[in-house]
Amino acid sequence: MTAYSFKNKSAIITGAGTGIGYEIARQLALAGASVLLNDIEEELAVRAAEKIRQQGVACLPLSGDSSSLSVIARMVETAIQEFGRLDFAVANASITTFGNFLDYEPERFQRLLAVNLQGSFFLAQAAARQMVKQGSGGRILFMSSVTGHQAHPNLAAYGMTKAALEMLARSLGVELAPHGITVNAIAPGATLTERTVGSDLDYEAKWSRLIPTGSASTPEDIAHAALFLLSDSARQVNGQSLVVDGGWTAASPTPEE
């Protein structure tokens, strides 16, 4: 449980049915924020929001493709209707597609750009417009990755999108600062989520051997960083990218296949 207080604040978090997004939503809600939780899968969104509400806090589900401009508009409109304001936007939704550069298909590339970049860019735009209208500032947070810092096998396209999000945070941090809005990014390293552990039973042991701290990150580790960047304690942190990887990027060893 965090010591931060987000009472009378509201947030939109995309891709939050499971994993890192869910944990950010849960911790924000426990710290007093009203949370609109988005996931492309309706069942996941509803179940995640209900689990959070069972802890006596405010969380509403809104399913839909986070790369869709109409879904983005609906998220902002719903947050205003239900909570009266919007203070935080966390563009967490993304997809990971592995593929050799020489064989990577245009269709996969376009979908990757739509979710990872278009959804993040236009959620930030819609949220920032509302924050400017309110006149009380706000926080926007992008979810990057260590693959935006260091090359990783078969992740050229994915890493490109994550590096782009960090540049977007820098640019918007400057452009939106006069409105009291800060923009930052988090770059997680290997993290123990349902997806990563479910797809590789040796994931935790394999990555723990490679990370200087001796352990992979948990969703809680990433959520703690997110809550700091959303808090008043980080009011002077703007246009930055915070790497949360246990020191992996210092040497960047990759697992042996």
N, C-alpha and C positions, 0 to 999 in steps of 0.2 A: 504494500500500500504506500503510495507516494505521499510526501508531505506537502505537495503543491495543492493549491485551492483554485478551482475553476468554476466556482459558484457564479451563477448568472451568465455563464458563457455557453455558446453552442458550437457544435462542430459537425462537419461532414467528413466521413472517412470512406474511401472507396476500396473495393476488394477486401472487405473486412469480415467475410463469413468465417474465415479460419486464419490461423497463423499470425503473422506480425500485425496485420490490420485489425484483426479481432482483439489482440492484446492491447493495442493502442486505444481502441474504442472502449474496452473494458476499464482500463486504468483512468482514462479521461472521465468516464461516467462516474467511477468511484470517487474521483476527486471533485465531483460536483457539476461537471458539464452535462448539458443535454446533447445527446449524440444521435445523429442520423447515420445509420450503418448501411452501406451499400454493398451488394454483391451481385454478380451477374446471375447467380442461381438463387431463385426465390426461396427455395426450401432452406438453403444455407443462411440467407439473410434473416429469415424469420426465426430460425432456431437460434442463431447467434444473438439476436436482439433479445429474445426471450430469456436466454441464459443470463444476460447482463441485467435485465429487468428484475430477475429473481433475487438479485442482490440489493434491491430497493432503490435503484437509480433509474434515470430516464434514458431510454434508448429506443429508437424507432427504426424498423427495417424499411428499406426501399430498394427493391431489386431492379436490375437493368444493366445494360451494357454501358460501362463508364466511358466508352469512347464515343457514345452517341450524344450529339448536341442536345437533342430533346430530353434525354435522360438527365444530362447535366442541368438543364434548365429546371426540370422537375425537382431535382434534389435541392437546388437553391430555393425554389418557390415553397417547397414543403418545409424546409428548415425555417423560413420566415413565417409561414402560416402556423406552424406548431410551436416554435420557440420564440418568435418575435424578433430574432436577430441572427446574424452569422458572424462568428469571431474567428473560427479556425477552419481551414480546408486542408485535409491530408490526402494527397493524390498517391494512394498506396497501390491501387490496382495495376497489375502488369502481367505479362506472360513471358515465359522463357522458352525460346526455341533453339535447340542445338542444331548445328549443321555445318558441314564443311563448306567453306566459302565458295569453292569451285562448283558445288552442287546446289547451293541455296536457291530455292524457288521464289520467284517474284510474289506469288500469292501469300506465302508465309511472311515475306518481308513487309508487304502492305499491311497485313493484320498486326504484325509486331509494332509497326509505326503507329497504327490507329490506336491501339490500347496504351502503349507505353508513352507515346509522345502526344498524339492528338488529345486523348482523354485528359492527360495531365495539364496540357497547355490551356485547354478551354475550361476545365474546372477552375483553374487559377484565375482565368479571365472573368468568369461569371462570379466567382467568390469575391474577387477584388472590386468589381463594379458595385456589388452590394456593400462591401466594407466602406468604399468611398462614399456611397450614398448615406451610410449610417454616420460617418464622420468621426468614428471612434477607433480607427485602426484595426489591426488584425494580424493574423499569422497564417502563412501558407507554407506547406511542407511537402517536398517531393521525396520519393523513395528511389534513390539511386542504387548503386551496388559497387562492390570492390572491383567488379569486372569493368567498371567505367574508369578505373585507375590502372589496372594491370591486365595485360592480355591473358586470355584463358582459352584453352583449346576448344574449337567449335562454337565459340560464342562471340564471333566478330560482330554480327548484327545486333545481338542483345547488348553487348558492351557499348556499342556505338550509341544506342538509345539512352543508356544510363549516363554516359558522359555528357550527352546532350542535355539531360535534365539538370546536371550540375551547372552547365553554362546558362541554362534558363534561370536557375536560382540566382546566379550572379547578376544577370541582366535585370531581372524583375526586382531584385533587392535594391538596385539603384533607382529604377523607374518608379517603384511604388513607395519608397521611403518617405517622400514628402506627404504622403497620405497616412503615415503612421503604420504602414504595413511592412512587416519583415518577411523575407522569403529565404528559406534555407533548404538543404537537402541532407538526408542521411544515407550513407553507403554501408549497408550491412555486409558482413562477410558470411561465411558458412553459418547457417542458423538452423536450429532443430525445429522444423515445422512438420505438420502432417504430410505435406507434399514431399519434402526432402527426405525425411526418414522413411516414409512409405514407399518411395521409389528406390531406395538403396538401404538395405538392412545394415550395411557396414558404414553408413554415412557418419555417424557420430564418432566411432572409433577411428575411422580413416582421417577425418579432418582434425580431430583432437591431437593426433600425432604430428600434424603439420603446423598447428597454431602455437605461437610462443607461450601463451598463457596455459596451454595444455587442455583447452576445452573449446568446443564450438559454442557459439552464442545461442541464447534462448530468445524467444519472442519478448520476454520480459526485459532482457537487456536492451533490445531495440526500442521498446516502448518507453523505457526510462529516459533514453536519449531524446525521444520525441517529445515527451512531456517537458523536459528541460527547455527545448527549443520553442515550445509553445507558451512557456511561462513568462512572467514578467522578469524573472531572473536573467532571461536571455534577450532583453530588449536591445542590447548593443551587438548582438550576434546577427548579422545580416549578410546575405549573399554568400554564405559559406556552405561547405559540405563536411559533415562530421562522419568519419569512418569508424564503424563499430565492428571490429574484426579480430580482437585479441592480439593484434600486431601482425596479422598475416601479410599485409601489404608491405611490411618492412623487408621481407625476403621473398614472398610469393611462391613458395614451393607448391607444385601440383601433385595430386595423388597419382600413384602408379596404377595403370589399368590392369 
